[in-house]
Structures are given as C-alpha cells and as structure tokens.
Amino acid sequence: QERLVESGGGLVQPGGSLRLSCAASGFALDYYAIGWFRQAPGKEREGILCISNNDANTHYADSVKGRFTISRDNAKSTVYLQMNSLKAEDTAVYYCALDEEPYYYCSPDEFDYWGQGTQVTVSS
C-alpha cells in the first residue's frame, strides 16, 4: 500500500540544522514530482521546495533558498529535506508530498499524496 511517513523533526536552536526524511513506501520515486511544504500556526500551507521527477526543475521558496536542500534516493524510496541555518520563523509542521503530474507553482493544490507531517520547532 502506498504510504508517506515523515520523520526527523524536533526542537533545534536558531542556527542549527535538521534533516527530514520521507519514506515513500510503494512509490517509484523516479516517476513522481516531490514537494516539501510547511504550515505555521495561523498561516496557510506553503510550498518551500519542489522538484520534478527527473530533477530537471527545482523550485525554492525565497525564504529558504540557500539554506534548505531537497534530494531523493529512488532506490530507497526516500526523499530528504536538509535544513541549515534554521530561524525561529522556520517553526512549522513540515509535510512531504508526491504527484504524478508536473507541477506549475509548487502549490499544495497540485499534489495528491501526503504524509502526516513532522513538527519542527526552532527556539533558543
């Protein structure tokens, strides 16, 4: 059965790093676009990074560009989000998502398959 499970969240101090993982059981990742999204309290869910199935196209939100990196390991059916230089405003629930269709805007509305999310809290 197809399933997405995020892990790796937790509490980290400003300036620290975390790596989130998304185990994509039952998905052939090379056929899917991948998105990482986050939702902070009181805010809309936003796309922070999206990558096409062949890695030809990558979108980074301005707020994370240069600090966050998305990657995939197709053989392990796992996607990653490496987060460096974390800031308090990065605090949110982070979600991974997959879609068989090419994305246009890295919008949550474009993605069909979602995990349950993992909490990231950046605080001193």
Residue frames relative to the residue before (quaternion, step in Angstrom):
aa qw qx qy qz dx dy dz
Q 1.0000 0.0000 0.0000 0.0000 0.00 0.00 0.00
E 0.4887 -0.6678 0.4840 0.2847 3.56 -0.99 0.85
R 0.1139 0.7943 -0.5796 0.1421 3.54 -0.89 0.99
L 0.1458 -0.7619 0.6268 0.0735 3.54 -1.14 0.80
V 0.0105 0.7990 -0.5989 0.0538 3.57 -0.79 1.04
E 0.2220 -0.7752 0.5820 0.1053 3.56 -0.64 1.17
S 0.0452 0.7744 -0.6307 0.0201 3.53 -1.22 0.56
G 0.6267 0.5826 -0.3967 0.3324 3.55 -1.31 0.21
G 0.5120 0.6484 -0.4248 0.3701 3.57 1.22 -0.07
G 0.2046 0.7756 -0.5825 0.1312 3.52 -1.31 0.20
L 0.6389 -0.5021 0.4212 0.4029 3.52 -1.33 -0.39
V 0.0669 0.7871 -0.6071 0.0859 3.55 -0.86 1.00
Q 0.4864 -0.6631 0.4862 0.2955 3.56 -1.13 0.65
P 0.6277 -0.5181 0.4036 0.4180 3.59 -1.15 0.44
G 0.7587 0.3190 -0.2782 0.4952 3.53 -0.95 0.96
G 0.5926 0.5948 -0.3531 0.4127 3.55 1.25 -0.24
S 0.3947 -0.7083 0.5443 0.2153 3.52 -1.39 -0.02
L 0.0281 -0.7529 0.6565 0.0365 3.51 -1.32 0.51
R 0.1658 -0.7444 0.6298 0.1472 3.52 -1.26 0.45
L 0.2032 -0.7729 0.5946 0.0881 3.51 -0.75 1.13
S 0.1691 -0.7690 0.6095 0.0930 3.54 -1.13 0.73
C 0.1080 -0.7591 0.6379 0.0719 3.53 -1.22 0.57
A 0.1945 -0.7791 0.5902 0.0830 3.54 -0.46 1.23
A 0.1307 -0.8172 0.5613 0.0128 3.55 -0.53 1.23
S 0.0827 -0.8326 0.5476 0.0111 3.55 0.30 1.25
G 0.8255 0.2351 -0.1887 0.4771 3.54 -0.93 0.96
F 0.6366 0.5010 -0.3280 0.4860 3.58 1.28 0.06
A 0.2899 -0.6846 0.6377 0.2017 3.52 -1.14 0.76
L 0.3138 -0.8337 0.4196 0.1744 3.54 0.08 1.35
D 0.6161 0.5697 -0.3588 0.4088 3.58 1.08 -0.57
Y 0.6737 0.4646 -0.2979 0.4914 3.59 1.27 -0.10
Y 0.7014 0.4624 -0.2453 0.4838 3.58 1.28 -0.05
A 0.3908 -0.6272 0.6140 0.2772 3.47 -1.27 0.56
I 0.2378 -0.7727 0.5790 0.1056 3.56 -1.10 0.77
G 0.0314 -0.7852 0.6178 0.0273 3.52 -1.08 0.76
W 0.1627 -0.7165 0.6642 0.1378 3.51 -1.25 0.63
F 0.0651 -0.8005 0.5947 -0.0352 3.52 -0.84 1.09
R 0.0917 -0.7866 0.6045 0.0861 3.53 -1.24 0.30
Q 0.1201 -0.7717 0.6216 0.0605 3.50 -1.24 0.55
A 0.1925 -0.7762 0.5961 0.0717 3.53 -0.64 1.20
P 0.6602 -0.5130 0.3538 0.4193 3.60 -1.15 0.45
G 0.8421 0.1656 -0.1465 0.4919 3.55 -0.87 0.99
K 0.6870 0.4590 -0.2814 0.4881 3.58 1.24 0.09
E 0.5864 -0.5698 0.4492 0.3601 3.53 -1.31 0.36
R 0.5405 -0.5815 0.4895 0.3606 3.53 -1.23 0.49
E 0.0845 -0.8224 0.5626 -0.0022 3.54 -0.81 1.03
G 0.4451 -0.6566 0.5410 0.2793 3.51 -1.22 0.60
I 0.1461 -0.8084 0.5656 0.0729 3.56 -0.79 0.99
L 0.7831 -0.0410 0.0077 0.6205 3.57 1.13 -0.62
C 0.0270 0.7630 -0.6456 0.0165 3.54 -1.09 0.81
I 0.0557 -0.7889 0.6119 0.0091 3.53 -1.11 0.73
S 0.4847 -0.6846 0.4689 0.2767 3.55 -0.98 0.86
N 0.7000 -0.4962 0.3128 0.4073 3.54 -1.27 0.33
N 0.7555 0.3441 -0.1924 0.5233 3.57 1.09 -0.65
D 0.4986 -0.6951 0.3826 0.3491 3.58 1.33 0.30
A 0.4088 0.7322 -0.4615 0.2896 3.58 1.22 0.28
N 0.7861 0.2112 -0.0940 0.5732 3.57 1.11 -0.69
T 0.0019 -0.7942 0.6057 -0.0490 3.53 -0.87 1.02
H 0.1408 -0.7754 0.6123 0.0637 3.53 -0.98 0.91
Y 0.0548 -0.7621 0.6447 0.0226 3.53 -1.03 0.90
A 0.4217 -0.6550 0.5600 0.2819 3.53 -0.98 0.82
D 0.5999 -0.5977 0.3916 0.3599 3.57 -1.03 0.77
S 0.6437 0.5653 -0.3217 0.4033 3.56 1.05 -0.73
V 0.7788 0.3184 -0.1684 0.5135 3.60 1.15 -0.48
K 0.4486 0.7065 -0.4516 0.3092 3.58 1.22 -0.21
G 0.7805 0.2710 -0.2392 0.5101 3.53 -0.84 1.04
R 0.7324 0.3760 -0.2247 0.5213 3.58 1.25 -0.25
F 0.7704 0.2846 -0.1392 0.5533 3.58 1.05 -0.81
T 0.0928 -0.7861 0.6102 0.0328 3.54 -1.15 0.71
I 0.2125 -0.7639 0.5990 0.1120 3.56 -0.95 0.93
S 0.0691 0.7866 -0.6112 0.0543 3.55 -1.08 0.72
R 0.1989 -0.7692 0.5933 0.1292 3.54 -1.30 0.27
D 0.1558 -0.7201 0.6644 0.1256 3.51 -1.31 0.49
N 0.2723 -0.8138 0.4908 0.1508 3.55 -0.03 1.29
A 0.6354 0.5469 -0.3346 0.4303 3.58 0.99 -0.77
K 0.7422 0.3745 -0.2054 0.5164 3.58 1.08 -0.73
S 0.3434 -0.7590 0.4792 0.2764 3.58 1.31 -0.04
T 0.5312 0.6058 -0.4004 0.4366 3.54 0.96 0.93
V 0.1390 -0.7603 0.6287 0.0853 3.54 -1.09 0.78
Y 0.2255 -0.7950 0.5590 0.0689 3.54 -1.16 0.69
L 0.1086 -0.7332 0.6634 0.1029 3.48 -1.33 0.46
Q 0.1384 -0.7792 0.6093 0.0498 3.55 -0.52 1.22
M 0.0799 -0.8107 0.5797 -0.0165 3.55 -0.65 1.17
N 0.0211 -0.7999 0.5981 -0.0436 3.55 -0.65 1.17
S 0.8245 0.2138 -0.1687 0.4960 3.54 -1.30 0.36
L 0.0943 0.8530 -0.5070 0.0797 3.53 0.92 0.92
K 0.2120 -0.7645 0.6034 0.0801 3.50 -1.17 0.82
A 0.6616 -0.5067 0.3698 0.4109 3.54 -1.23 0.40
E 0.6721 0.5123 -0.3008 0.4420 3.58 1.02 -0.74
D 0.5507 0.5825 -0.4000 0.4443 3.59 1.29 0.03
T 0.4488 0.6949 -0.4513 0.3347 3.58 1.25 -0.14
A 0.3307 0.7141 -0.5431 0.2928 3.56 -0.66 1.14
V 0.4751 -0.5607 0.5585 0.3847 3.50 -1.39 -0.07
Y 0.1987 -0.7990 0.5626 0.0749 3.55 -0.78 1.07
Y 0.1235 -0.7994 0.5879 0.0095 3.53 -0.95 1.01
C 0.2028 -0.7160 0.6412 0.1873 3.52 -1.21 0.52
A 0.0539 -0.7948 0.6044 -0.0096 3.53 -1.17 0.65
L 0.1929 -0.7683 0.6027 0.0958 3.54 -1.24 0.61
D 0.0029 0.7835 -0.6213 -0.0121 3.52 -1.25 0.48
E 0.4618 -0.6901 0.4960 0.2541 3.54 -1.07 0.82
E 0.6802 0.4718 -0.2741 0.4895 3.56 1.20 -0.48
P 0.5499 -0.5794 0.4642 0.3827 3.59 -1.13 0.47
Y 0.3818 -0.7140 0.5328 0.2460 3.55 -1.03 0.73
Y 0.3282 -0.7397 0.5554 0.1915 3.52 -1.28 0.46
Y 0.8328 0.1691 -0.0268 0.5264 3.57 0.93 -0.95
C 0.3759 -0.6960 0.4997 0.3529 3.61 1.24 -0.17
S 0.3337 0.7443 -0.4907 0.3064 3.52 0.96 1.00
P 0.5783 -0.5883 0.4231 0.3748 3.62 -1.03 0.61
D 0.6185 0.5779 -0.3440 0.4065 3.59 1.07 -0.68
E 0.6518 0.5462 -0.3082 0.4264 3.58 1.18 -0.45
F 0.7154 0.4670 -0.2390 0.4615 3.59 1.19 -0.41
D 0.3476 -0.7943 0.4806 0.1316 3.52 -0.89 1.06
Y 0.7834 0.3001 -0.1353 0.5272 3.59 1.00 -0.80
W 0.0409 -0.8333 0.5469 -0.0693 3.54 -0.70 1.19
G 0.3644 -0.6720 0.5952 0.2477 3.49 -1.26 0.55
Q 0.6384 -0.5569 0.3898 0.3611 3.55 -1.34 0.01
G 0.5415 -0.6525 0.3808 0.3689 3.56 1.25 -0.16
T 0.1250 -0.7612 0.6307 0.0847 3.52 -1.31 0.42
Q 0.4364 -0.7290 0.4741 0.2311 3.56 -0.88 1.00
V 0.0679 -0.7502 0.6570 0.0300 3.53 -1.04 0.92
T 0.0208 -0.7941 0.6067 -0.0284 3.54 -0.74 1.09
V 0.1098 -0.7861 0.6079 0.0212 3.55 -0.71 1.13
S 0.2707 0.7560 -0.5367 0.2591 3.55 -0.38 1.24
S 0.4298 -0.6863 0.5279 0.2561 3.52 -1.18 0.64
